[in-house]
Amino acid sequence: MKIVRVNYQYKTFYAALEDGLLRCLTPQIGITERFPLEEAQVLPLVTPSKVVCVGLNYKDHAAELGMPLPEEPMFFLKPPSCIINTGQAIYLPPQSSRVDYEAELAIIIGREARFLAPHAVPEYIFGYTCANDVTARDLQKSDGMFGRCKGFDTFLPIGPWLETYLPDPSDLSVKLYKNEQLVQQGHTSDMLFSPLELVANISHVMTLLPGDVILTGTPHGVGPLQEGDEIQVEIDGIGTLINSVKKFSQRQTSSGLPVQ
């Protein structure tokens, strides 16, 4: 099932996307008829308490960065304020001269989870989606920490929807196209730690709450973004996440005026 989060008739809810029409998944709020996707305001898929990102989970990506393979999953946090939808723009911050794309499989948590075993993880997953863990690579190298290089607004596109049925997340192709050219390609079977192992491991460190996002790592082939690029992240069984790239000066403030 493909699920989106929308505002419709002044109400916010999750809806199933079926043949171009939306079906409210909480009909008790009074919306029982299906309606066109175009009539709704599509919202960010989730409003998580946290975004947990796993680093160096593909051997070939660790090699391209010149990093040793971890013996246990390595993870860090990304602020929820990074999240944008498919169709929205990634803005290049003035503090960085090198911003990279990183295609990833994202896991969305559906139930509060703590101390899970890998075999129990599927019961706690809401769905899966495509993600782009946008990274200011020069700041990553200079800072030695991930807070700034990963934390800019718009640095986490996710979408285009949540896919609730994915029989085997460890058997998926992950691709990224830059201006329709394939530039990044990998397979989740090449992960050091499988998606279910990652969720279990993280749940032994922190409580995972409904809506929390786990990014599972990126394969080999990361590279730079430039103004005017169109980036597509495509994952088997899910769909395609599409975002443009713009200069920071093109971004508008909440008042509708360009940033200075």
C-alpha positions in Angstrom: 0.0 0.0 0.0 1.3 3.5 -0.9 0.5 6.0 1.8 0.8 9.8 1.8 0.2 12.5 4.4 -2.1 15.3 3.4 -4.2 18.2 4.4 -7.7 18.1 2.9 -10.8 19.9 4.0 -8.8 21.5 6.8 -7.9 18.2 8.2 -4.5 16.4 8.3 -4.3 12.6 7.9 -2.7 9.7 6.2 -4.3 8.4 3.0 -3.8 5.5 0.8 -3.0 6.3 -2.9 -5.1 4.0 -5.2 -5.3 4.7 -8.9 -4.7 8.4 -8.5 -7.3 8.7 -5.8 -6.8 9.1 -2.1 -8.7 7.1 0.6 -8.6 8.5 4.1 -7.2 5.9 6.6 -9.0 7.5 9.5 -12.6 7.7 8.1 -13.9 8.5 11.6 -12.8 12.1 11.1 -15.6 12.4 8.5 -13.9 11.9 5.2 -15.2 8.7 3.7 -15.3 9.3 -0.1 -12.1 8.9 -2.2 -10.8 12.2 -3.7 -8.1 13.2 -6.3 -4.6 13.6 -5.2 -4.5 17.0 -6.9 -7.2 18.4 -4.6 -5.1 17.8 -1.4 -2.1 19.5 0.0 0.6 16.9 0.2 2.6 17.2 3.5 5.9 15.8 4.6 5.4 12.1 5.0 6.4 12.1 8.7 7.0 14.5 11.6 9.6 12.4 13.5 11.1 12.9 16.9 14.4 12.1 15.3 16.2 10.9 12.1 18.8 8.2 12.7 21.4 7.9 9.9 23.7 4.9 9.5 27.2 5.6 8.1 29.5 3.4 6.1 27.0 0.6 5.7 28.1 -0.3 2.2 31.7 -1.6 1.7 32.2 0.2 -1.6 31.1 3.6 -0.1 33.5 3.2 2.8 36.3 2.5 0.3 35.5 5.6 -1.8 35.8 7.7 1.4 39.0 5.9 2.5 37.3 4.8 5.7 37.7 1.4 7.5 34.7 -0.9 7.8 32.9 -0.6 11.1 32.5 -3.7 13.3 29.1 -2.4 14.6 26.6 0.0 13.0 27.7 3.6 13.2 24.9 6.1 13.4 24.3 9.8 14.0 21.3 12.1 14.1 19.9 14.5 11.6 17.4 17.2 12.6 13.8 16.6 11.5 13.8 20.2 10.1 15.9 18.9 7.2 12.9 17.0 5.7 11.3 18.1 2.4 8.9 16.4 0.0 9.4 15.0 -3.4 9.0 18.0 -5.8 10.6 20.5 -3.4 14.0 22.1 -3.9 17.3 21.3 -2.2 19.0 24.6 -1.4 22.8 24.9 -1.5 24.0 26.8 1.6 26.6 29.6 1.3 28.8 28.0 3.9 29.7 25.1 1.7 31.4 24.8 -1.7 30.7 21.0 -2.1 27.3 19.5 -1.4 26.8 15.8 -2.3 23.8 13.6 -3.0 23.5 10.2 -1.1 20.7 7.9 -2.2 19.3 5.8 0.6 16.5 3.4 1.7 14.6 5.0 4.6 12.6 3.0 7.2 9.7 4.7 9.0 8.8 3.4 12.4 5.2 2.7 13.2 5.2 1.6 16.9 7.2 2.5 19.9 10.2 0.2 19.8 12.8 -0.7 22.4 15.2 -3.7 22.8 14.0 -5.5 19.6 15.4 -8.7 18.1 15.8 -8.6 14.3 13.0 -11.1 13.7 10.6 -8.8 15.6 11.4 -5.7 13.7 8.8 -6.0 10.8 5.9 -5.6 13.3 7.3 -2.2 14.3 7.8 -0.7 10.8 5.2 1.6 9.3 6.7 1.6 5.8 9.7 2.3 3.6 10.5 5.2 1.3 13.3 6.8 -0.8 15.7 9.3 0.8 18.6 11.6 -0.1 21.0 12.2 2.8 22.3 15.5 1.4 25.8 16.3 2.8 28.1 19.3 2.8 31.2 17.2 2.1 33.7 20.0 2.7 32.2 20.8 6.1 32.1 17.1 7.0 35.9 17.0 6.4 36.7 20.3 8.1 34.4 19.9 11.1 35.0 16.3 11.9 31.5 16.1 13.2 28.2 15.6 11.3 25.9 18.2 12.9 26.5 21.0 10.5 27.3 19.1 7.3 24.1 17.0 7.5 21.8 19.5 9.3 21.0 22.3 6.8 17.3 22.8 6.0 16.2 20.9 2.9 19.0 18.3 3.4 16.7 15.4 3.7 14.3 14.8 0.8 12.1 11.7 1.4 9.3 10.3 -0.6 7.3 10.1 -2.9 5.2 8.0 -0.5 5.4 5.3 2.2 5.3 1.8 0.9 3.9 -0.5 3.6 4.4 -3.8 1.7 8.0 -4.6 1.0 8.6 -8.4 1.4 12.4 -8.2 1.5 14.1 -4.9 2.2 17.5 -6.6 1.9 17.0 -7.3 -1.8 16.4 -3.9 -3.4 18.2 -1.9 -6.1 19.0 1.7 -5.1 19.7 4.2 -7.9 20.3 7.9 -8.2 19.9 9.8 -11.5 21.4 13.3 -11.9 19.8 15.1 -14.8 18.6 11.7 -16.1 22.1 10.2 -16.0 22.6 7.2 -13.7 25.4 8.3 -11.3 24.9 6.1 -8.2 23.8 2.5 -8.0 23.9 -0.1 -5.3 21.9 -3.0 -3.8 20.7 -3.4 -0.3 22.1 -6.9 -0.3 25.5 -5.3 -0.2 24.9 -3.7 3.2 27.2 -4.6 6.1 24.1 -4.7 8.4 20.7 -5.4 7.0 17.8 -3.1 7.5 16.2 -5.3 10.2 19.6 -5.6 12.0 19.9 -1.8 11.9 16.5 -1.2 13.5 17.2 -3.8 16.2 20.6 -2.4 17.0 19.4 1.2 17.2 16.5 0.1 19.4 19.0 -1.1 22.0 20.4 2.4 22.2 17.4 4.7 22.0 13.6 4.3 22.1 12.2 4.6 18.6 8.9 6.4 18.3 6.1 6.3 15.6 7.2 8.4 12.7 11.0 8.2 13.4 13.1 7.8 10.3 16.1 5.5 9.9 18.4 6.0 6.9 20.2 2.8 6.1 23.4 4.1 4.4 24.4 5.0 0.8 26.2 2.9 -1.8 29.3 3.9 -3.9 29.0 6.8 -6.3 28.2 9.9 -4.2 28.9 13.2 -6.0 28.3 16.9 -6.1 25.1 18.9 -6.6 25.0 22.1 -8.7 22.3 24.7 -9.1 19.8 23.6 -11.8 20.3 19.8 -11.2 17.3 17.5 -11.0 18.0 14.5 -8.7 16.0 11.3 -8.8 16.3 8.5 -6.2 14.7 5.3 -7.4 14.3 2.2 -5.2 12.7 -1.1 -6.3 9.2 -1.6 -5.0 8.9 1.9 -3.8 9.1 4.6 -6.4 11.0 7.7 -7.4 11.9 10.7 -5.3 12.5 13.8 -7.4 14.0 17.1 -6.3 15.5 20.2 -8.0 18.6 22.0 -6.7 18.7 25.8 -6.2 20.9 28.5 -4.7 20.3 29.5 -1.1 19.5 33.0 -2.3 16.5 31.7 -4.2 14.9 30.4 -1.0 12.0 32.3 0.5 11.4 33.1 4.2 8.1 32.4 5.9 7.1 35.9 4.9 7.4 35.0 1.2 10.5 37.2 0.7 13.8 35.9 -0.6 16.5 35.3 2.1 19.2 37.9 2.2 
